[in-house]
Amino acid sequence: MRYADNGQSEFVLGIAFLVLGMIYTTIFFFGVIRYCKMGKKTKYLGKIFYLSIVLSCLAYMLNMALYLYDIFEQKADNYILSIEKQLLNTIYVPDGLFWIVYQSLFWTVVCLHYDSHLHIGQLDELPYNPNMLIHLMKDIFIIYGIAQLIVVLLYNFDYAKAEMLFYINIVINLSIPVQFIITSLYLQYKYSGSPFKSSKQENISNRLQKLIFYWTILRVIQIISNFLLMENLEMIRKFFSSELSQNQLLLYISLLIIDLLLANIFPFILALRQQTFSIFLGKKNATLSTISEHPMRQEFLNNDSSVMERKQIQFDYNEVLKSIASPQTKKSKPNGFGYILVCQIQQKSFGMRIVEFKQLQPYLVEQVKQEIEQVNSLNHQYLYHIHGVNIVDNKVVYLTKFYQYSLHNYLVQNQISVEEKIEILIQLLRGISYLHKQRFCHGSLTTENVMIKSNKRVKIIDFGLFGIKKYQSLLQSYTNKNGFTAPELIMQRGQIVSGSQEGDIYSVESAIRRITTIKHIGLSEQSCKTQD
């Protein structure tokens, strides 16, 4: 056995390769499973993504197996391939394949960014659809793979020097962070002010961008490693001649293992997670978040135990419309968020909110249903519920209990004592406090969407349904610019609806000022205020 003649360097490295080989073998088999599960309905470049991971692991496994065979089985003068070439092949070949893995993920981010945003402006102003270039990207990958194969063959047949491999590898790895920075700036500029179609897609996009950010940082580590190896080729030769001290030997092997763990093994493990895998499949019921980035509680995504199914009233919008005895004045919201009609269903009074769309897309229907479940998942005496939803003719119609007074109208039309005002404030604060503890925010709190029931109890309405509000902000000038909105939120995205728990505190403070300063003027007309 050669390691018995040449000392401990090759033996120690062989043990390290044996452990790494077991890790890569495990990743290989999981990668094969992921690839086989892709099927024909894969989105974007999913199959190439996982196939490249599988081939990269296979390259590691073959090189490591060849090295171990040489060390433990071959005689000292029998080399299937020189040890230096085996080591450089172990580093270079899989690293070259990693570029395809990265580009597959990178182009998926670009395509997802395009697909998951609402496009504003004229069609000729939209960014070019990157999905049209997926076939071209596949051709580029094939050409790149052939070119890399030629380079490796030239090196192994002594037509190219080791330095050439390092220069090529450095250029390839260096292109990744440069590409990431330029494209990130471009996407931020091109989609500025254009919201996501749904919070689900926003969550997926953010998750995928975090993944590609981690990979980019780890490529920087690989670049540093390549520079160090290129500058110390002579030390590598001494390594295999057992001319290094024991401490130097351990240092070089440790650096190699750390490099492989950070630059390859860790990114592959992240890629094999179910969260990443589901993106390429386009699975439904992925983890959602509200527009304020507070996560939706997972138990309410289970359709079998849906809160919405337990509490919803089944109604037909057209039939209800016919049953309304006399034509009503449509009570439009000043922010463009639809209009309200008062109706009787099951001998109870409801406010029927109608929000119209030019075209109601499937993703928005899904978003509305999920966000109604969010609203109804909150069980508190001062928060509203949605009692029914009907989607018909590009309209979203939903039912809420009818309330005669908003807080604003109640204060204007009634003589209110200081004690009563304090009680209203306490109820308002309790409702908002509960909302925040459940990791939600209101986002558009005013005295117009705090309702007063007949028993003088508060009911906070209009929180949730950020998907509708976001879409209306583009098509029907829905805006949250008013005296109750925190200045930083107004400046954030112009007309685009946004919200935060901090912004809610500002709105509560504005409501307190209104409650303490608004004067009773004894209006005789009652405002038919209803809400969510």
N, C-alpha and C positions, 0 to 999 in steps of 0.2 A: 504494500500500500504506500502511495506516494507521501502521505502526511508523515509516515514514520521516518522517511529519509529527509524531508525538507523542513521539519520542525513544526512548531505549534501554530504558526500563523494560519496556514491553510486549514488546519483542524478546527481551530476556534471559529473561523469564518464559516466553515462547513456546518458546525452546530447552529450558528446563527441563521444560516440559510435554511436549515432543516425546520426550525421553528417558524420562520417567515413563510416557508413553503406550505406549512400546514394552514396558516392563516389565509394565504392566497387561495389554497384549495377550497377552503370553506366559502370564501367570497365567490369563487368560481361557480360552485354548485348553486348557491343562492341566486347568482346572476343568471344562470341557465334557467332556473325556475321562473324568475321574473320575465326573462325574454320569451319563454314558452307561453306565459300567461298573457302576453301582449295581444295575441290574436290579430285579426285583420282590421279591427276598428281603432287602431292606435292613433292617438292625436300627435301631431307634430313629428318629431324625430325619435320617438320612444324606442322603437326597435333597434335603430342604429345606436342609440345611447347605451342600452343594455348589452347589445352585441359587442360594442367596443370595450366595455368593462370586462366581459367574458374573455375576449381575445387578449386584453392587457394582462389579466390574471394568468391566462394560459401561457403567455410569453414568459412571465416570471417563473411559473412552475417548470417549464421546459429548461430554461437556463439554469435554474437552481438544481434541477434533477441532473443535468449534464455535469454541473460542477461537482455535485456530491458523488456521482459515479466516478469521475476522474480521481477525486481525492481518496475515496475508500476502496475502489476496486482496481484501478489501473496501477501499473508499475511506474516508477519514478521517471522512466524515459519514454513512456507512452502518453501522448497528449492527444486527445480527440480534437481539442481546440486549446490554444494557449490560455493560461489562467487570466492574463490581462484582458484578452478578448472576451472571455466568458464574463468577467466582471463588468466590462463596458457594455456588452450586449444586455446584461441584466439591468443596467441603468438606462440605456438609451432606447432599446426597442419598446418596452412598455411605456416609457415616457413619451415616445413619439405617438403611440396609440392614444395616450391620455389626451392629446390635443383634439382628437376626434370626439372623445367623450365630452370634453369641455365645450366644443363648438356645438354639439348636439343640444346640450343643456342651454347654452347661450342663445341659440336661435329659437329655442322653445320659449325663453323669457321674452324675446322680441315679439314673437307671434302672439304670445299670451297677452302681452301689453296692448297690442293692437286689437285683439278680439275682445278684451275685457273692459274696454273703455267706451263710453258713449261718445260718438263722433259729433262734433259741433262744426257748424259752418257748411260751406258748399262741398260737394263730393270732390271737386278738383282741388280743394284745399287740404284734403285728408292726407295723412302720411301714406306712402306706398304700402300696399298690403304685402307683408313679408311672407305670408303663406304661399304666395305665387312663386317664391324662390326656393321652396323646400326641395323640389326635384333638382334644381341647380346645385344646392348644397350637397345633395347625395352624390352628384357627379364630382364635385370638388373633393369630397372625402375619398372617393375611389382613386382619383388622380394623385392625391396626397399620399395615400397608402402605397401605391405603386412606386412613387418617388422615394419614399422612406425605405422600401424593400430594396431598391437599387443601391441606395447609400449604404445600407447594412451589408449587402453582398460585396460591394467594393471594398469595404473595410475588412471584412473577414477573409477576402482573397488578396489582401495586401496591396490593393490599388488605391487605397486612401488611408491617411494617418488618423490616429486617435483624436488629434486636435481638431480635425474637420468635424467629427461627430459632436464634439463639445461646442464648437461654434454654431453648428446648425441647431443643436438643442437649446442653447442660450437664446438664439434669435426666436425660436418657436415659443419658448416659455416667456420671453420678454414681450412678445406680441399680445399675450393674454391680458396682463394688467393694463397695457396701453389701450387695447380694444375695449376693455371693460370701462375705463374712464371716459373715453370718447363717446361710446354708445350711451352710457348712463346720462351724460350731459345732454346728448341729443334727445333721448326719450323724455327727460325732464322738461326740456324746452318745448318739444313737439306736442306733448300731452298736457301742458300746463293749463289748468282750468277745466280740463275734461275729466269728469268723474268716472269712477268704475260703474259698470252696469249693475253690479250687486256687491254686497259686502262679502259674499262667498268668494267671488272672483278677486276681490281686493285682498282677501286673506291669502288665497293661493298665490297670487302674484308676489305679495310681500314675502311669503315663505320661500318661494323659489329664488327671489332676488337675494335673500339672506344666504341661501345655499351657494349661489354662484359667487357671492362676495367672499365667503369663507374659502372657496376653491381658489379664487384669485389671490388672496393673501398667501395661501399655501404654495402657490406657484412662485411667489417671490422667494420663499424659502428654498425652493428647488433651484432657482436661478443662482442664489448665493452658493448653494452646494455645488453647482456646475462650475462656477468660477474657482472655488477652492480646489476641486478635483483637477481642473485644467492646469492650475498653477502648481500642483503637487504630483504630477505624473511620475516624477523620479522617486518620490516617497512611496508611491504605489508599487513600483518595481522592487524597492527595498522591502516593502511589506511582504511580498511573495518570496523574497530571498531570505526571509527571517533575519533581516539586519536591523530591525527596530527593537527598541526596548519593550518590556512587557507593558509599561504604562502607555507608550505610543501605540502599541498594538490594540490595547483595549479602547483607547480614545478613537482610533480610526473605525473600529468595528461598531462602537457605540454611535458615532456620527452617521454611519451608513444606515444602521437600524432606525435611528430617529428620523432620518430623511425619508426612508421608505414608509414609516408609520404616518408621518405628518403629510407628506406630499401625495401618497397614493392610497394607503389602507384606510385612513380616516375619511377621505372624500368618498371612497367606494362604499363604505358602511353607511354614510349619509344618503347616498344614492339608492341604496337597497331598502331604505325605510318605507313603510306603507304610505306615509304622507307624500313622499316624492313619487312613488309608483302610481298612486291614484291620480296624479295630475296628468300623466300621459294617457290614462284610461278615460279621463273626463268623468270620473265617478260623481254621482250625486251624493248629497248629504255629507259633503266634506265639512270640516269644522268651519263654523261661521263666526263673524264678529259684527258688532254694530258699527255704524259709521264713526263712532267715537273710539273704536278699537277696543271696546270692552267685550270679552268673549261671551258668546251665547252658551247657556248651560246645556250640556250634551243630552240630558235626559229628555229634553223637549224636542229633540230631533227624531225620536223614535215614533214612527207613524202609528204603531200599534197602541200606544198610550198617549195619543195626542191630546193636549189640553184643548186645542181648537175643536176636535171632534166631540169632546164631552160637553162643551158649553155652547156650541153654535146653534143658532136658529136657522132652519132651512126656509128660504123665502125665494120668490121669483120677482125680480126687479120690475119686469113689465106688468105683472099682475098687481103688485103693490102700487105702482104708478097709476093704474086704472082705478084702484080702490080709493084713492085720495078724493074726498068728496068735492072739494072746490079747488080750483087752481091756486097755488101758493106762489108768493114771491120767492124766487130762489135767493136764499141767503148766502151770498158768496163771501168767501173769506178774503179779506183784503190782500193776503199774501199769495193768492192764486191757487190755493190748495183746495180746489173743487168748490161745490156748493151743497147746501143742506135743505132737505125737505122733511117736514114732520109727518109721520105716518103712524097708523095703528096696526099692530101685528099681535095676534093672540091676546087681544084686548089690553094691550099695553102700548104706551107712547114711546116711539123711538125717533131718533134723529137719523135720517138716511143720508149719509155723505156720498156724493157722486163726484168722482174724479175722472175727467175725460182725457183720453190720449189720442194723438194722431194715429199712432199704431202701437198696439199693446203687444210687446214681444214676449215670447215664452219665458225668457230669463227673468223678466219683471214679474210675471205671474207667480213663478216659483218664489221669488224674493218676497212678494206681498204675503203669501201664505206662511212663509217661515217667520216673517216679522210680526204677523198677527199672533202666532204662537208665542213669540217673545213677549208681546204685550199681555196676553192672557196668562202667561206663566207667573206673573207678579200678582200675588194675592195680598192686597192691602186695602183697608177701608177708604183711603183717600186717593186711590188710583183707579182709573177707568178700565173698563173691559170692552172688547169688541164682541158683539153678540151674534154677528152673522156677516158673511161676505158673499157677494155675487159678482161674477165677472162676465160681462156681456157687452157685445158691440163696442169694443175698445174702451170700455168703462170699467173702473173698479168701484163697486158699490158696497158699502159696509154699514152695519147698524150699531148704534150706541144708544144708551138710555137718553131720554130727552130731559134736558135741564132748562128751566125757564130763565135763569139769570147767569150771566158771567159775573165774576167778581167786580169787574168795572161797572157794569150796569146796576149791580146790587148796591154798590156804594153810592152811585149817583141817584138812584131812585128811592133809597130808604135812609131814614135817619138812624145811624149806627152809633152805638155807645162805644166808648174807649175799650171797655171790657170785651165787647163783642169783636172789635177789631183785633184785640190781642188773641182771642180764641181762634179767630180765622188764621192769624199768622202762625200760631202754634201748630194747627192742623196742616197748614201748607209746609212748614218746616219738617214735620214728621213724615209727610208724604215724600218730599224730596230726599230726606235722609234715608228712608227705606229704599228708594230708587237707587241711590248711590251705593248703598251697602250691597245691593244685588249686582253691582258693577255695570249699571246702566247710567245714561244721562238723558235729560229731557231735550236739550238743544235749542228749544224755541219758547221758553217759558215767558208768558205775559199775563196780565190781569184778564185778558180775553180768553185764555184757555185754562183758567182756574174757575170752575163752576161752583155755584152755591145751590145745594139741594133744598127741598121744602123744609127739612128739619134743621136748616142752617149749617149743614155739614159740607165741608169742602170736597170737591172731586177734581183731581188734576187730570187733564186730558191732553191730547195732541202729542204725547211722546211716542216714540217708535215710528214705524213706517218710513224710515229714512230713505228707502229705495224710491218710493213715490215722490217724496219731497225733493230728492236729488234730481229726478227726471223732470219734475215740474219747474225746477229752477232754471232749466234750459229752455223748455218749450213754452211755459206759460208764466214766466217771470216770477216764479215763487222766490221770495227773498226773506231773509231773516234780519234785514236791516231795520231796526227800530230802536227805541230808547231802552229796550230791555236786553239788547245783545252786547256782549263784551266787545270793546273796540278791536282787540286782537283777532277775534273771530270774523269780524266784518272785513278786516284787511287781509285775511288768509286767502280766500278764493273768490272774492267779489260776490257774484250771485250764487255761488255754489254753497249749498247747505252744509254746515258743519256744526259741531257741538262738542262740549266737554263738560266734565263735572265742575271745573273751575268757572266756566261760563255760566253754568246754572246758578252758582253762588252770586255772581254779578246780577243775574236776572232776578233772583230773590230779593237782593238789596234794592233793586229798582222797584219791585212790587211793594216792598215795605214803604218806600217813599210815597208811592201812589196811594197806598191805603191810609197813610197818616196825613196826606195833604189834600186828597180829592174831596170835593164839597158836594153835599146833597142839594140837588136843585129841583127835586120833586117832580120828575117827569111822569106824566100819566101813562104814557104808552109803554107797554111792556115789550121787552125784547125777547123774541122767541129764540133763545140760544140753546143749542144742542151740541152734544159732542160725545166724541169718542169716549 
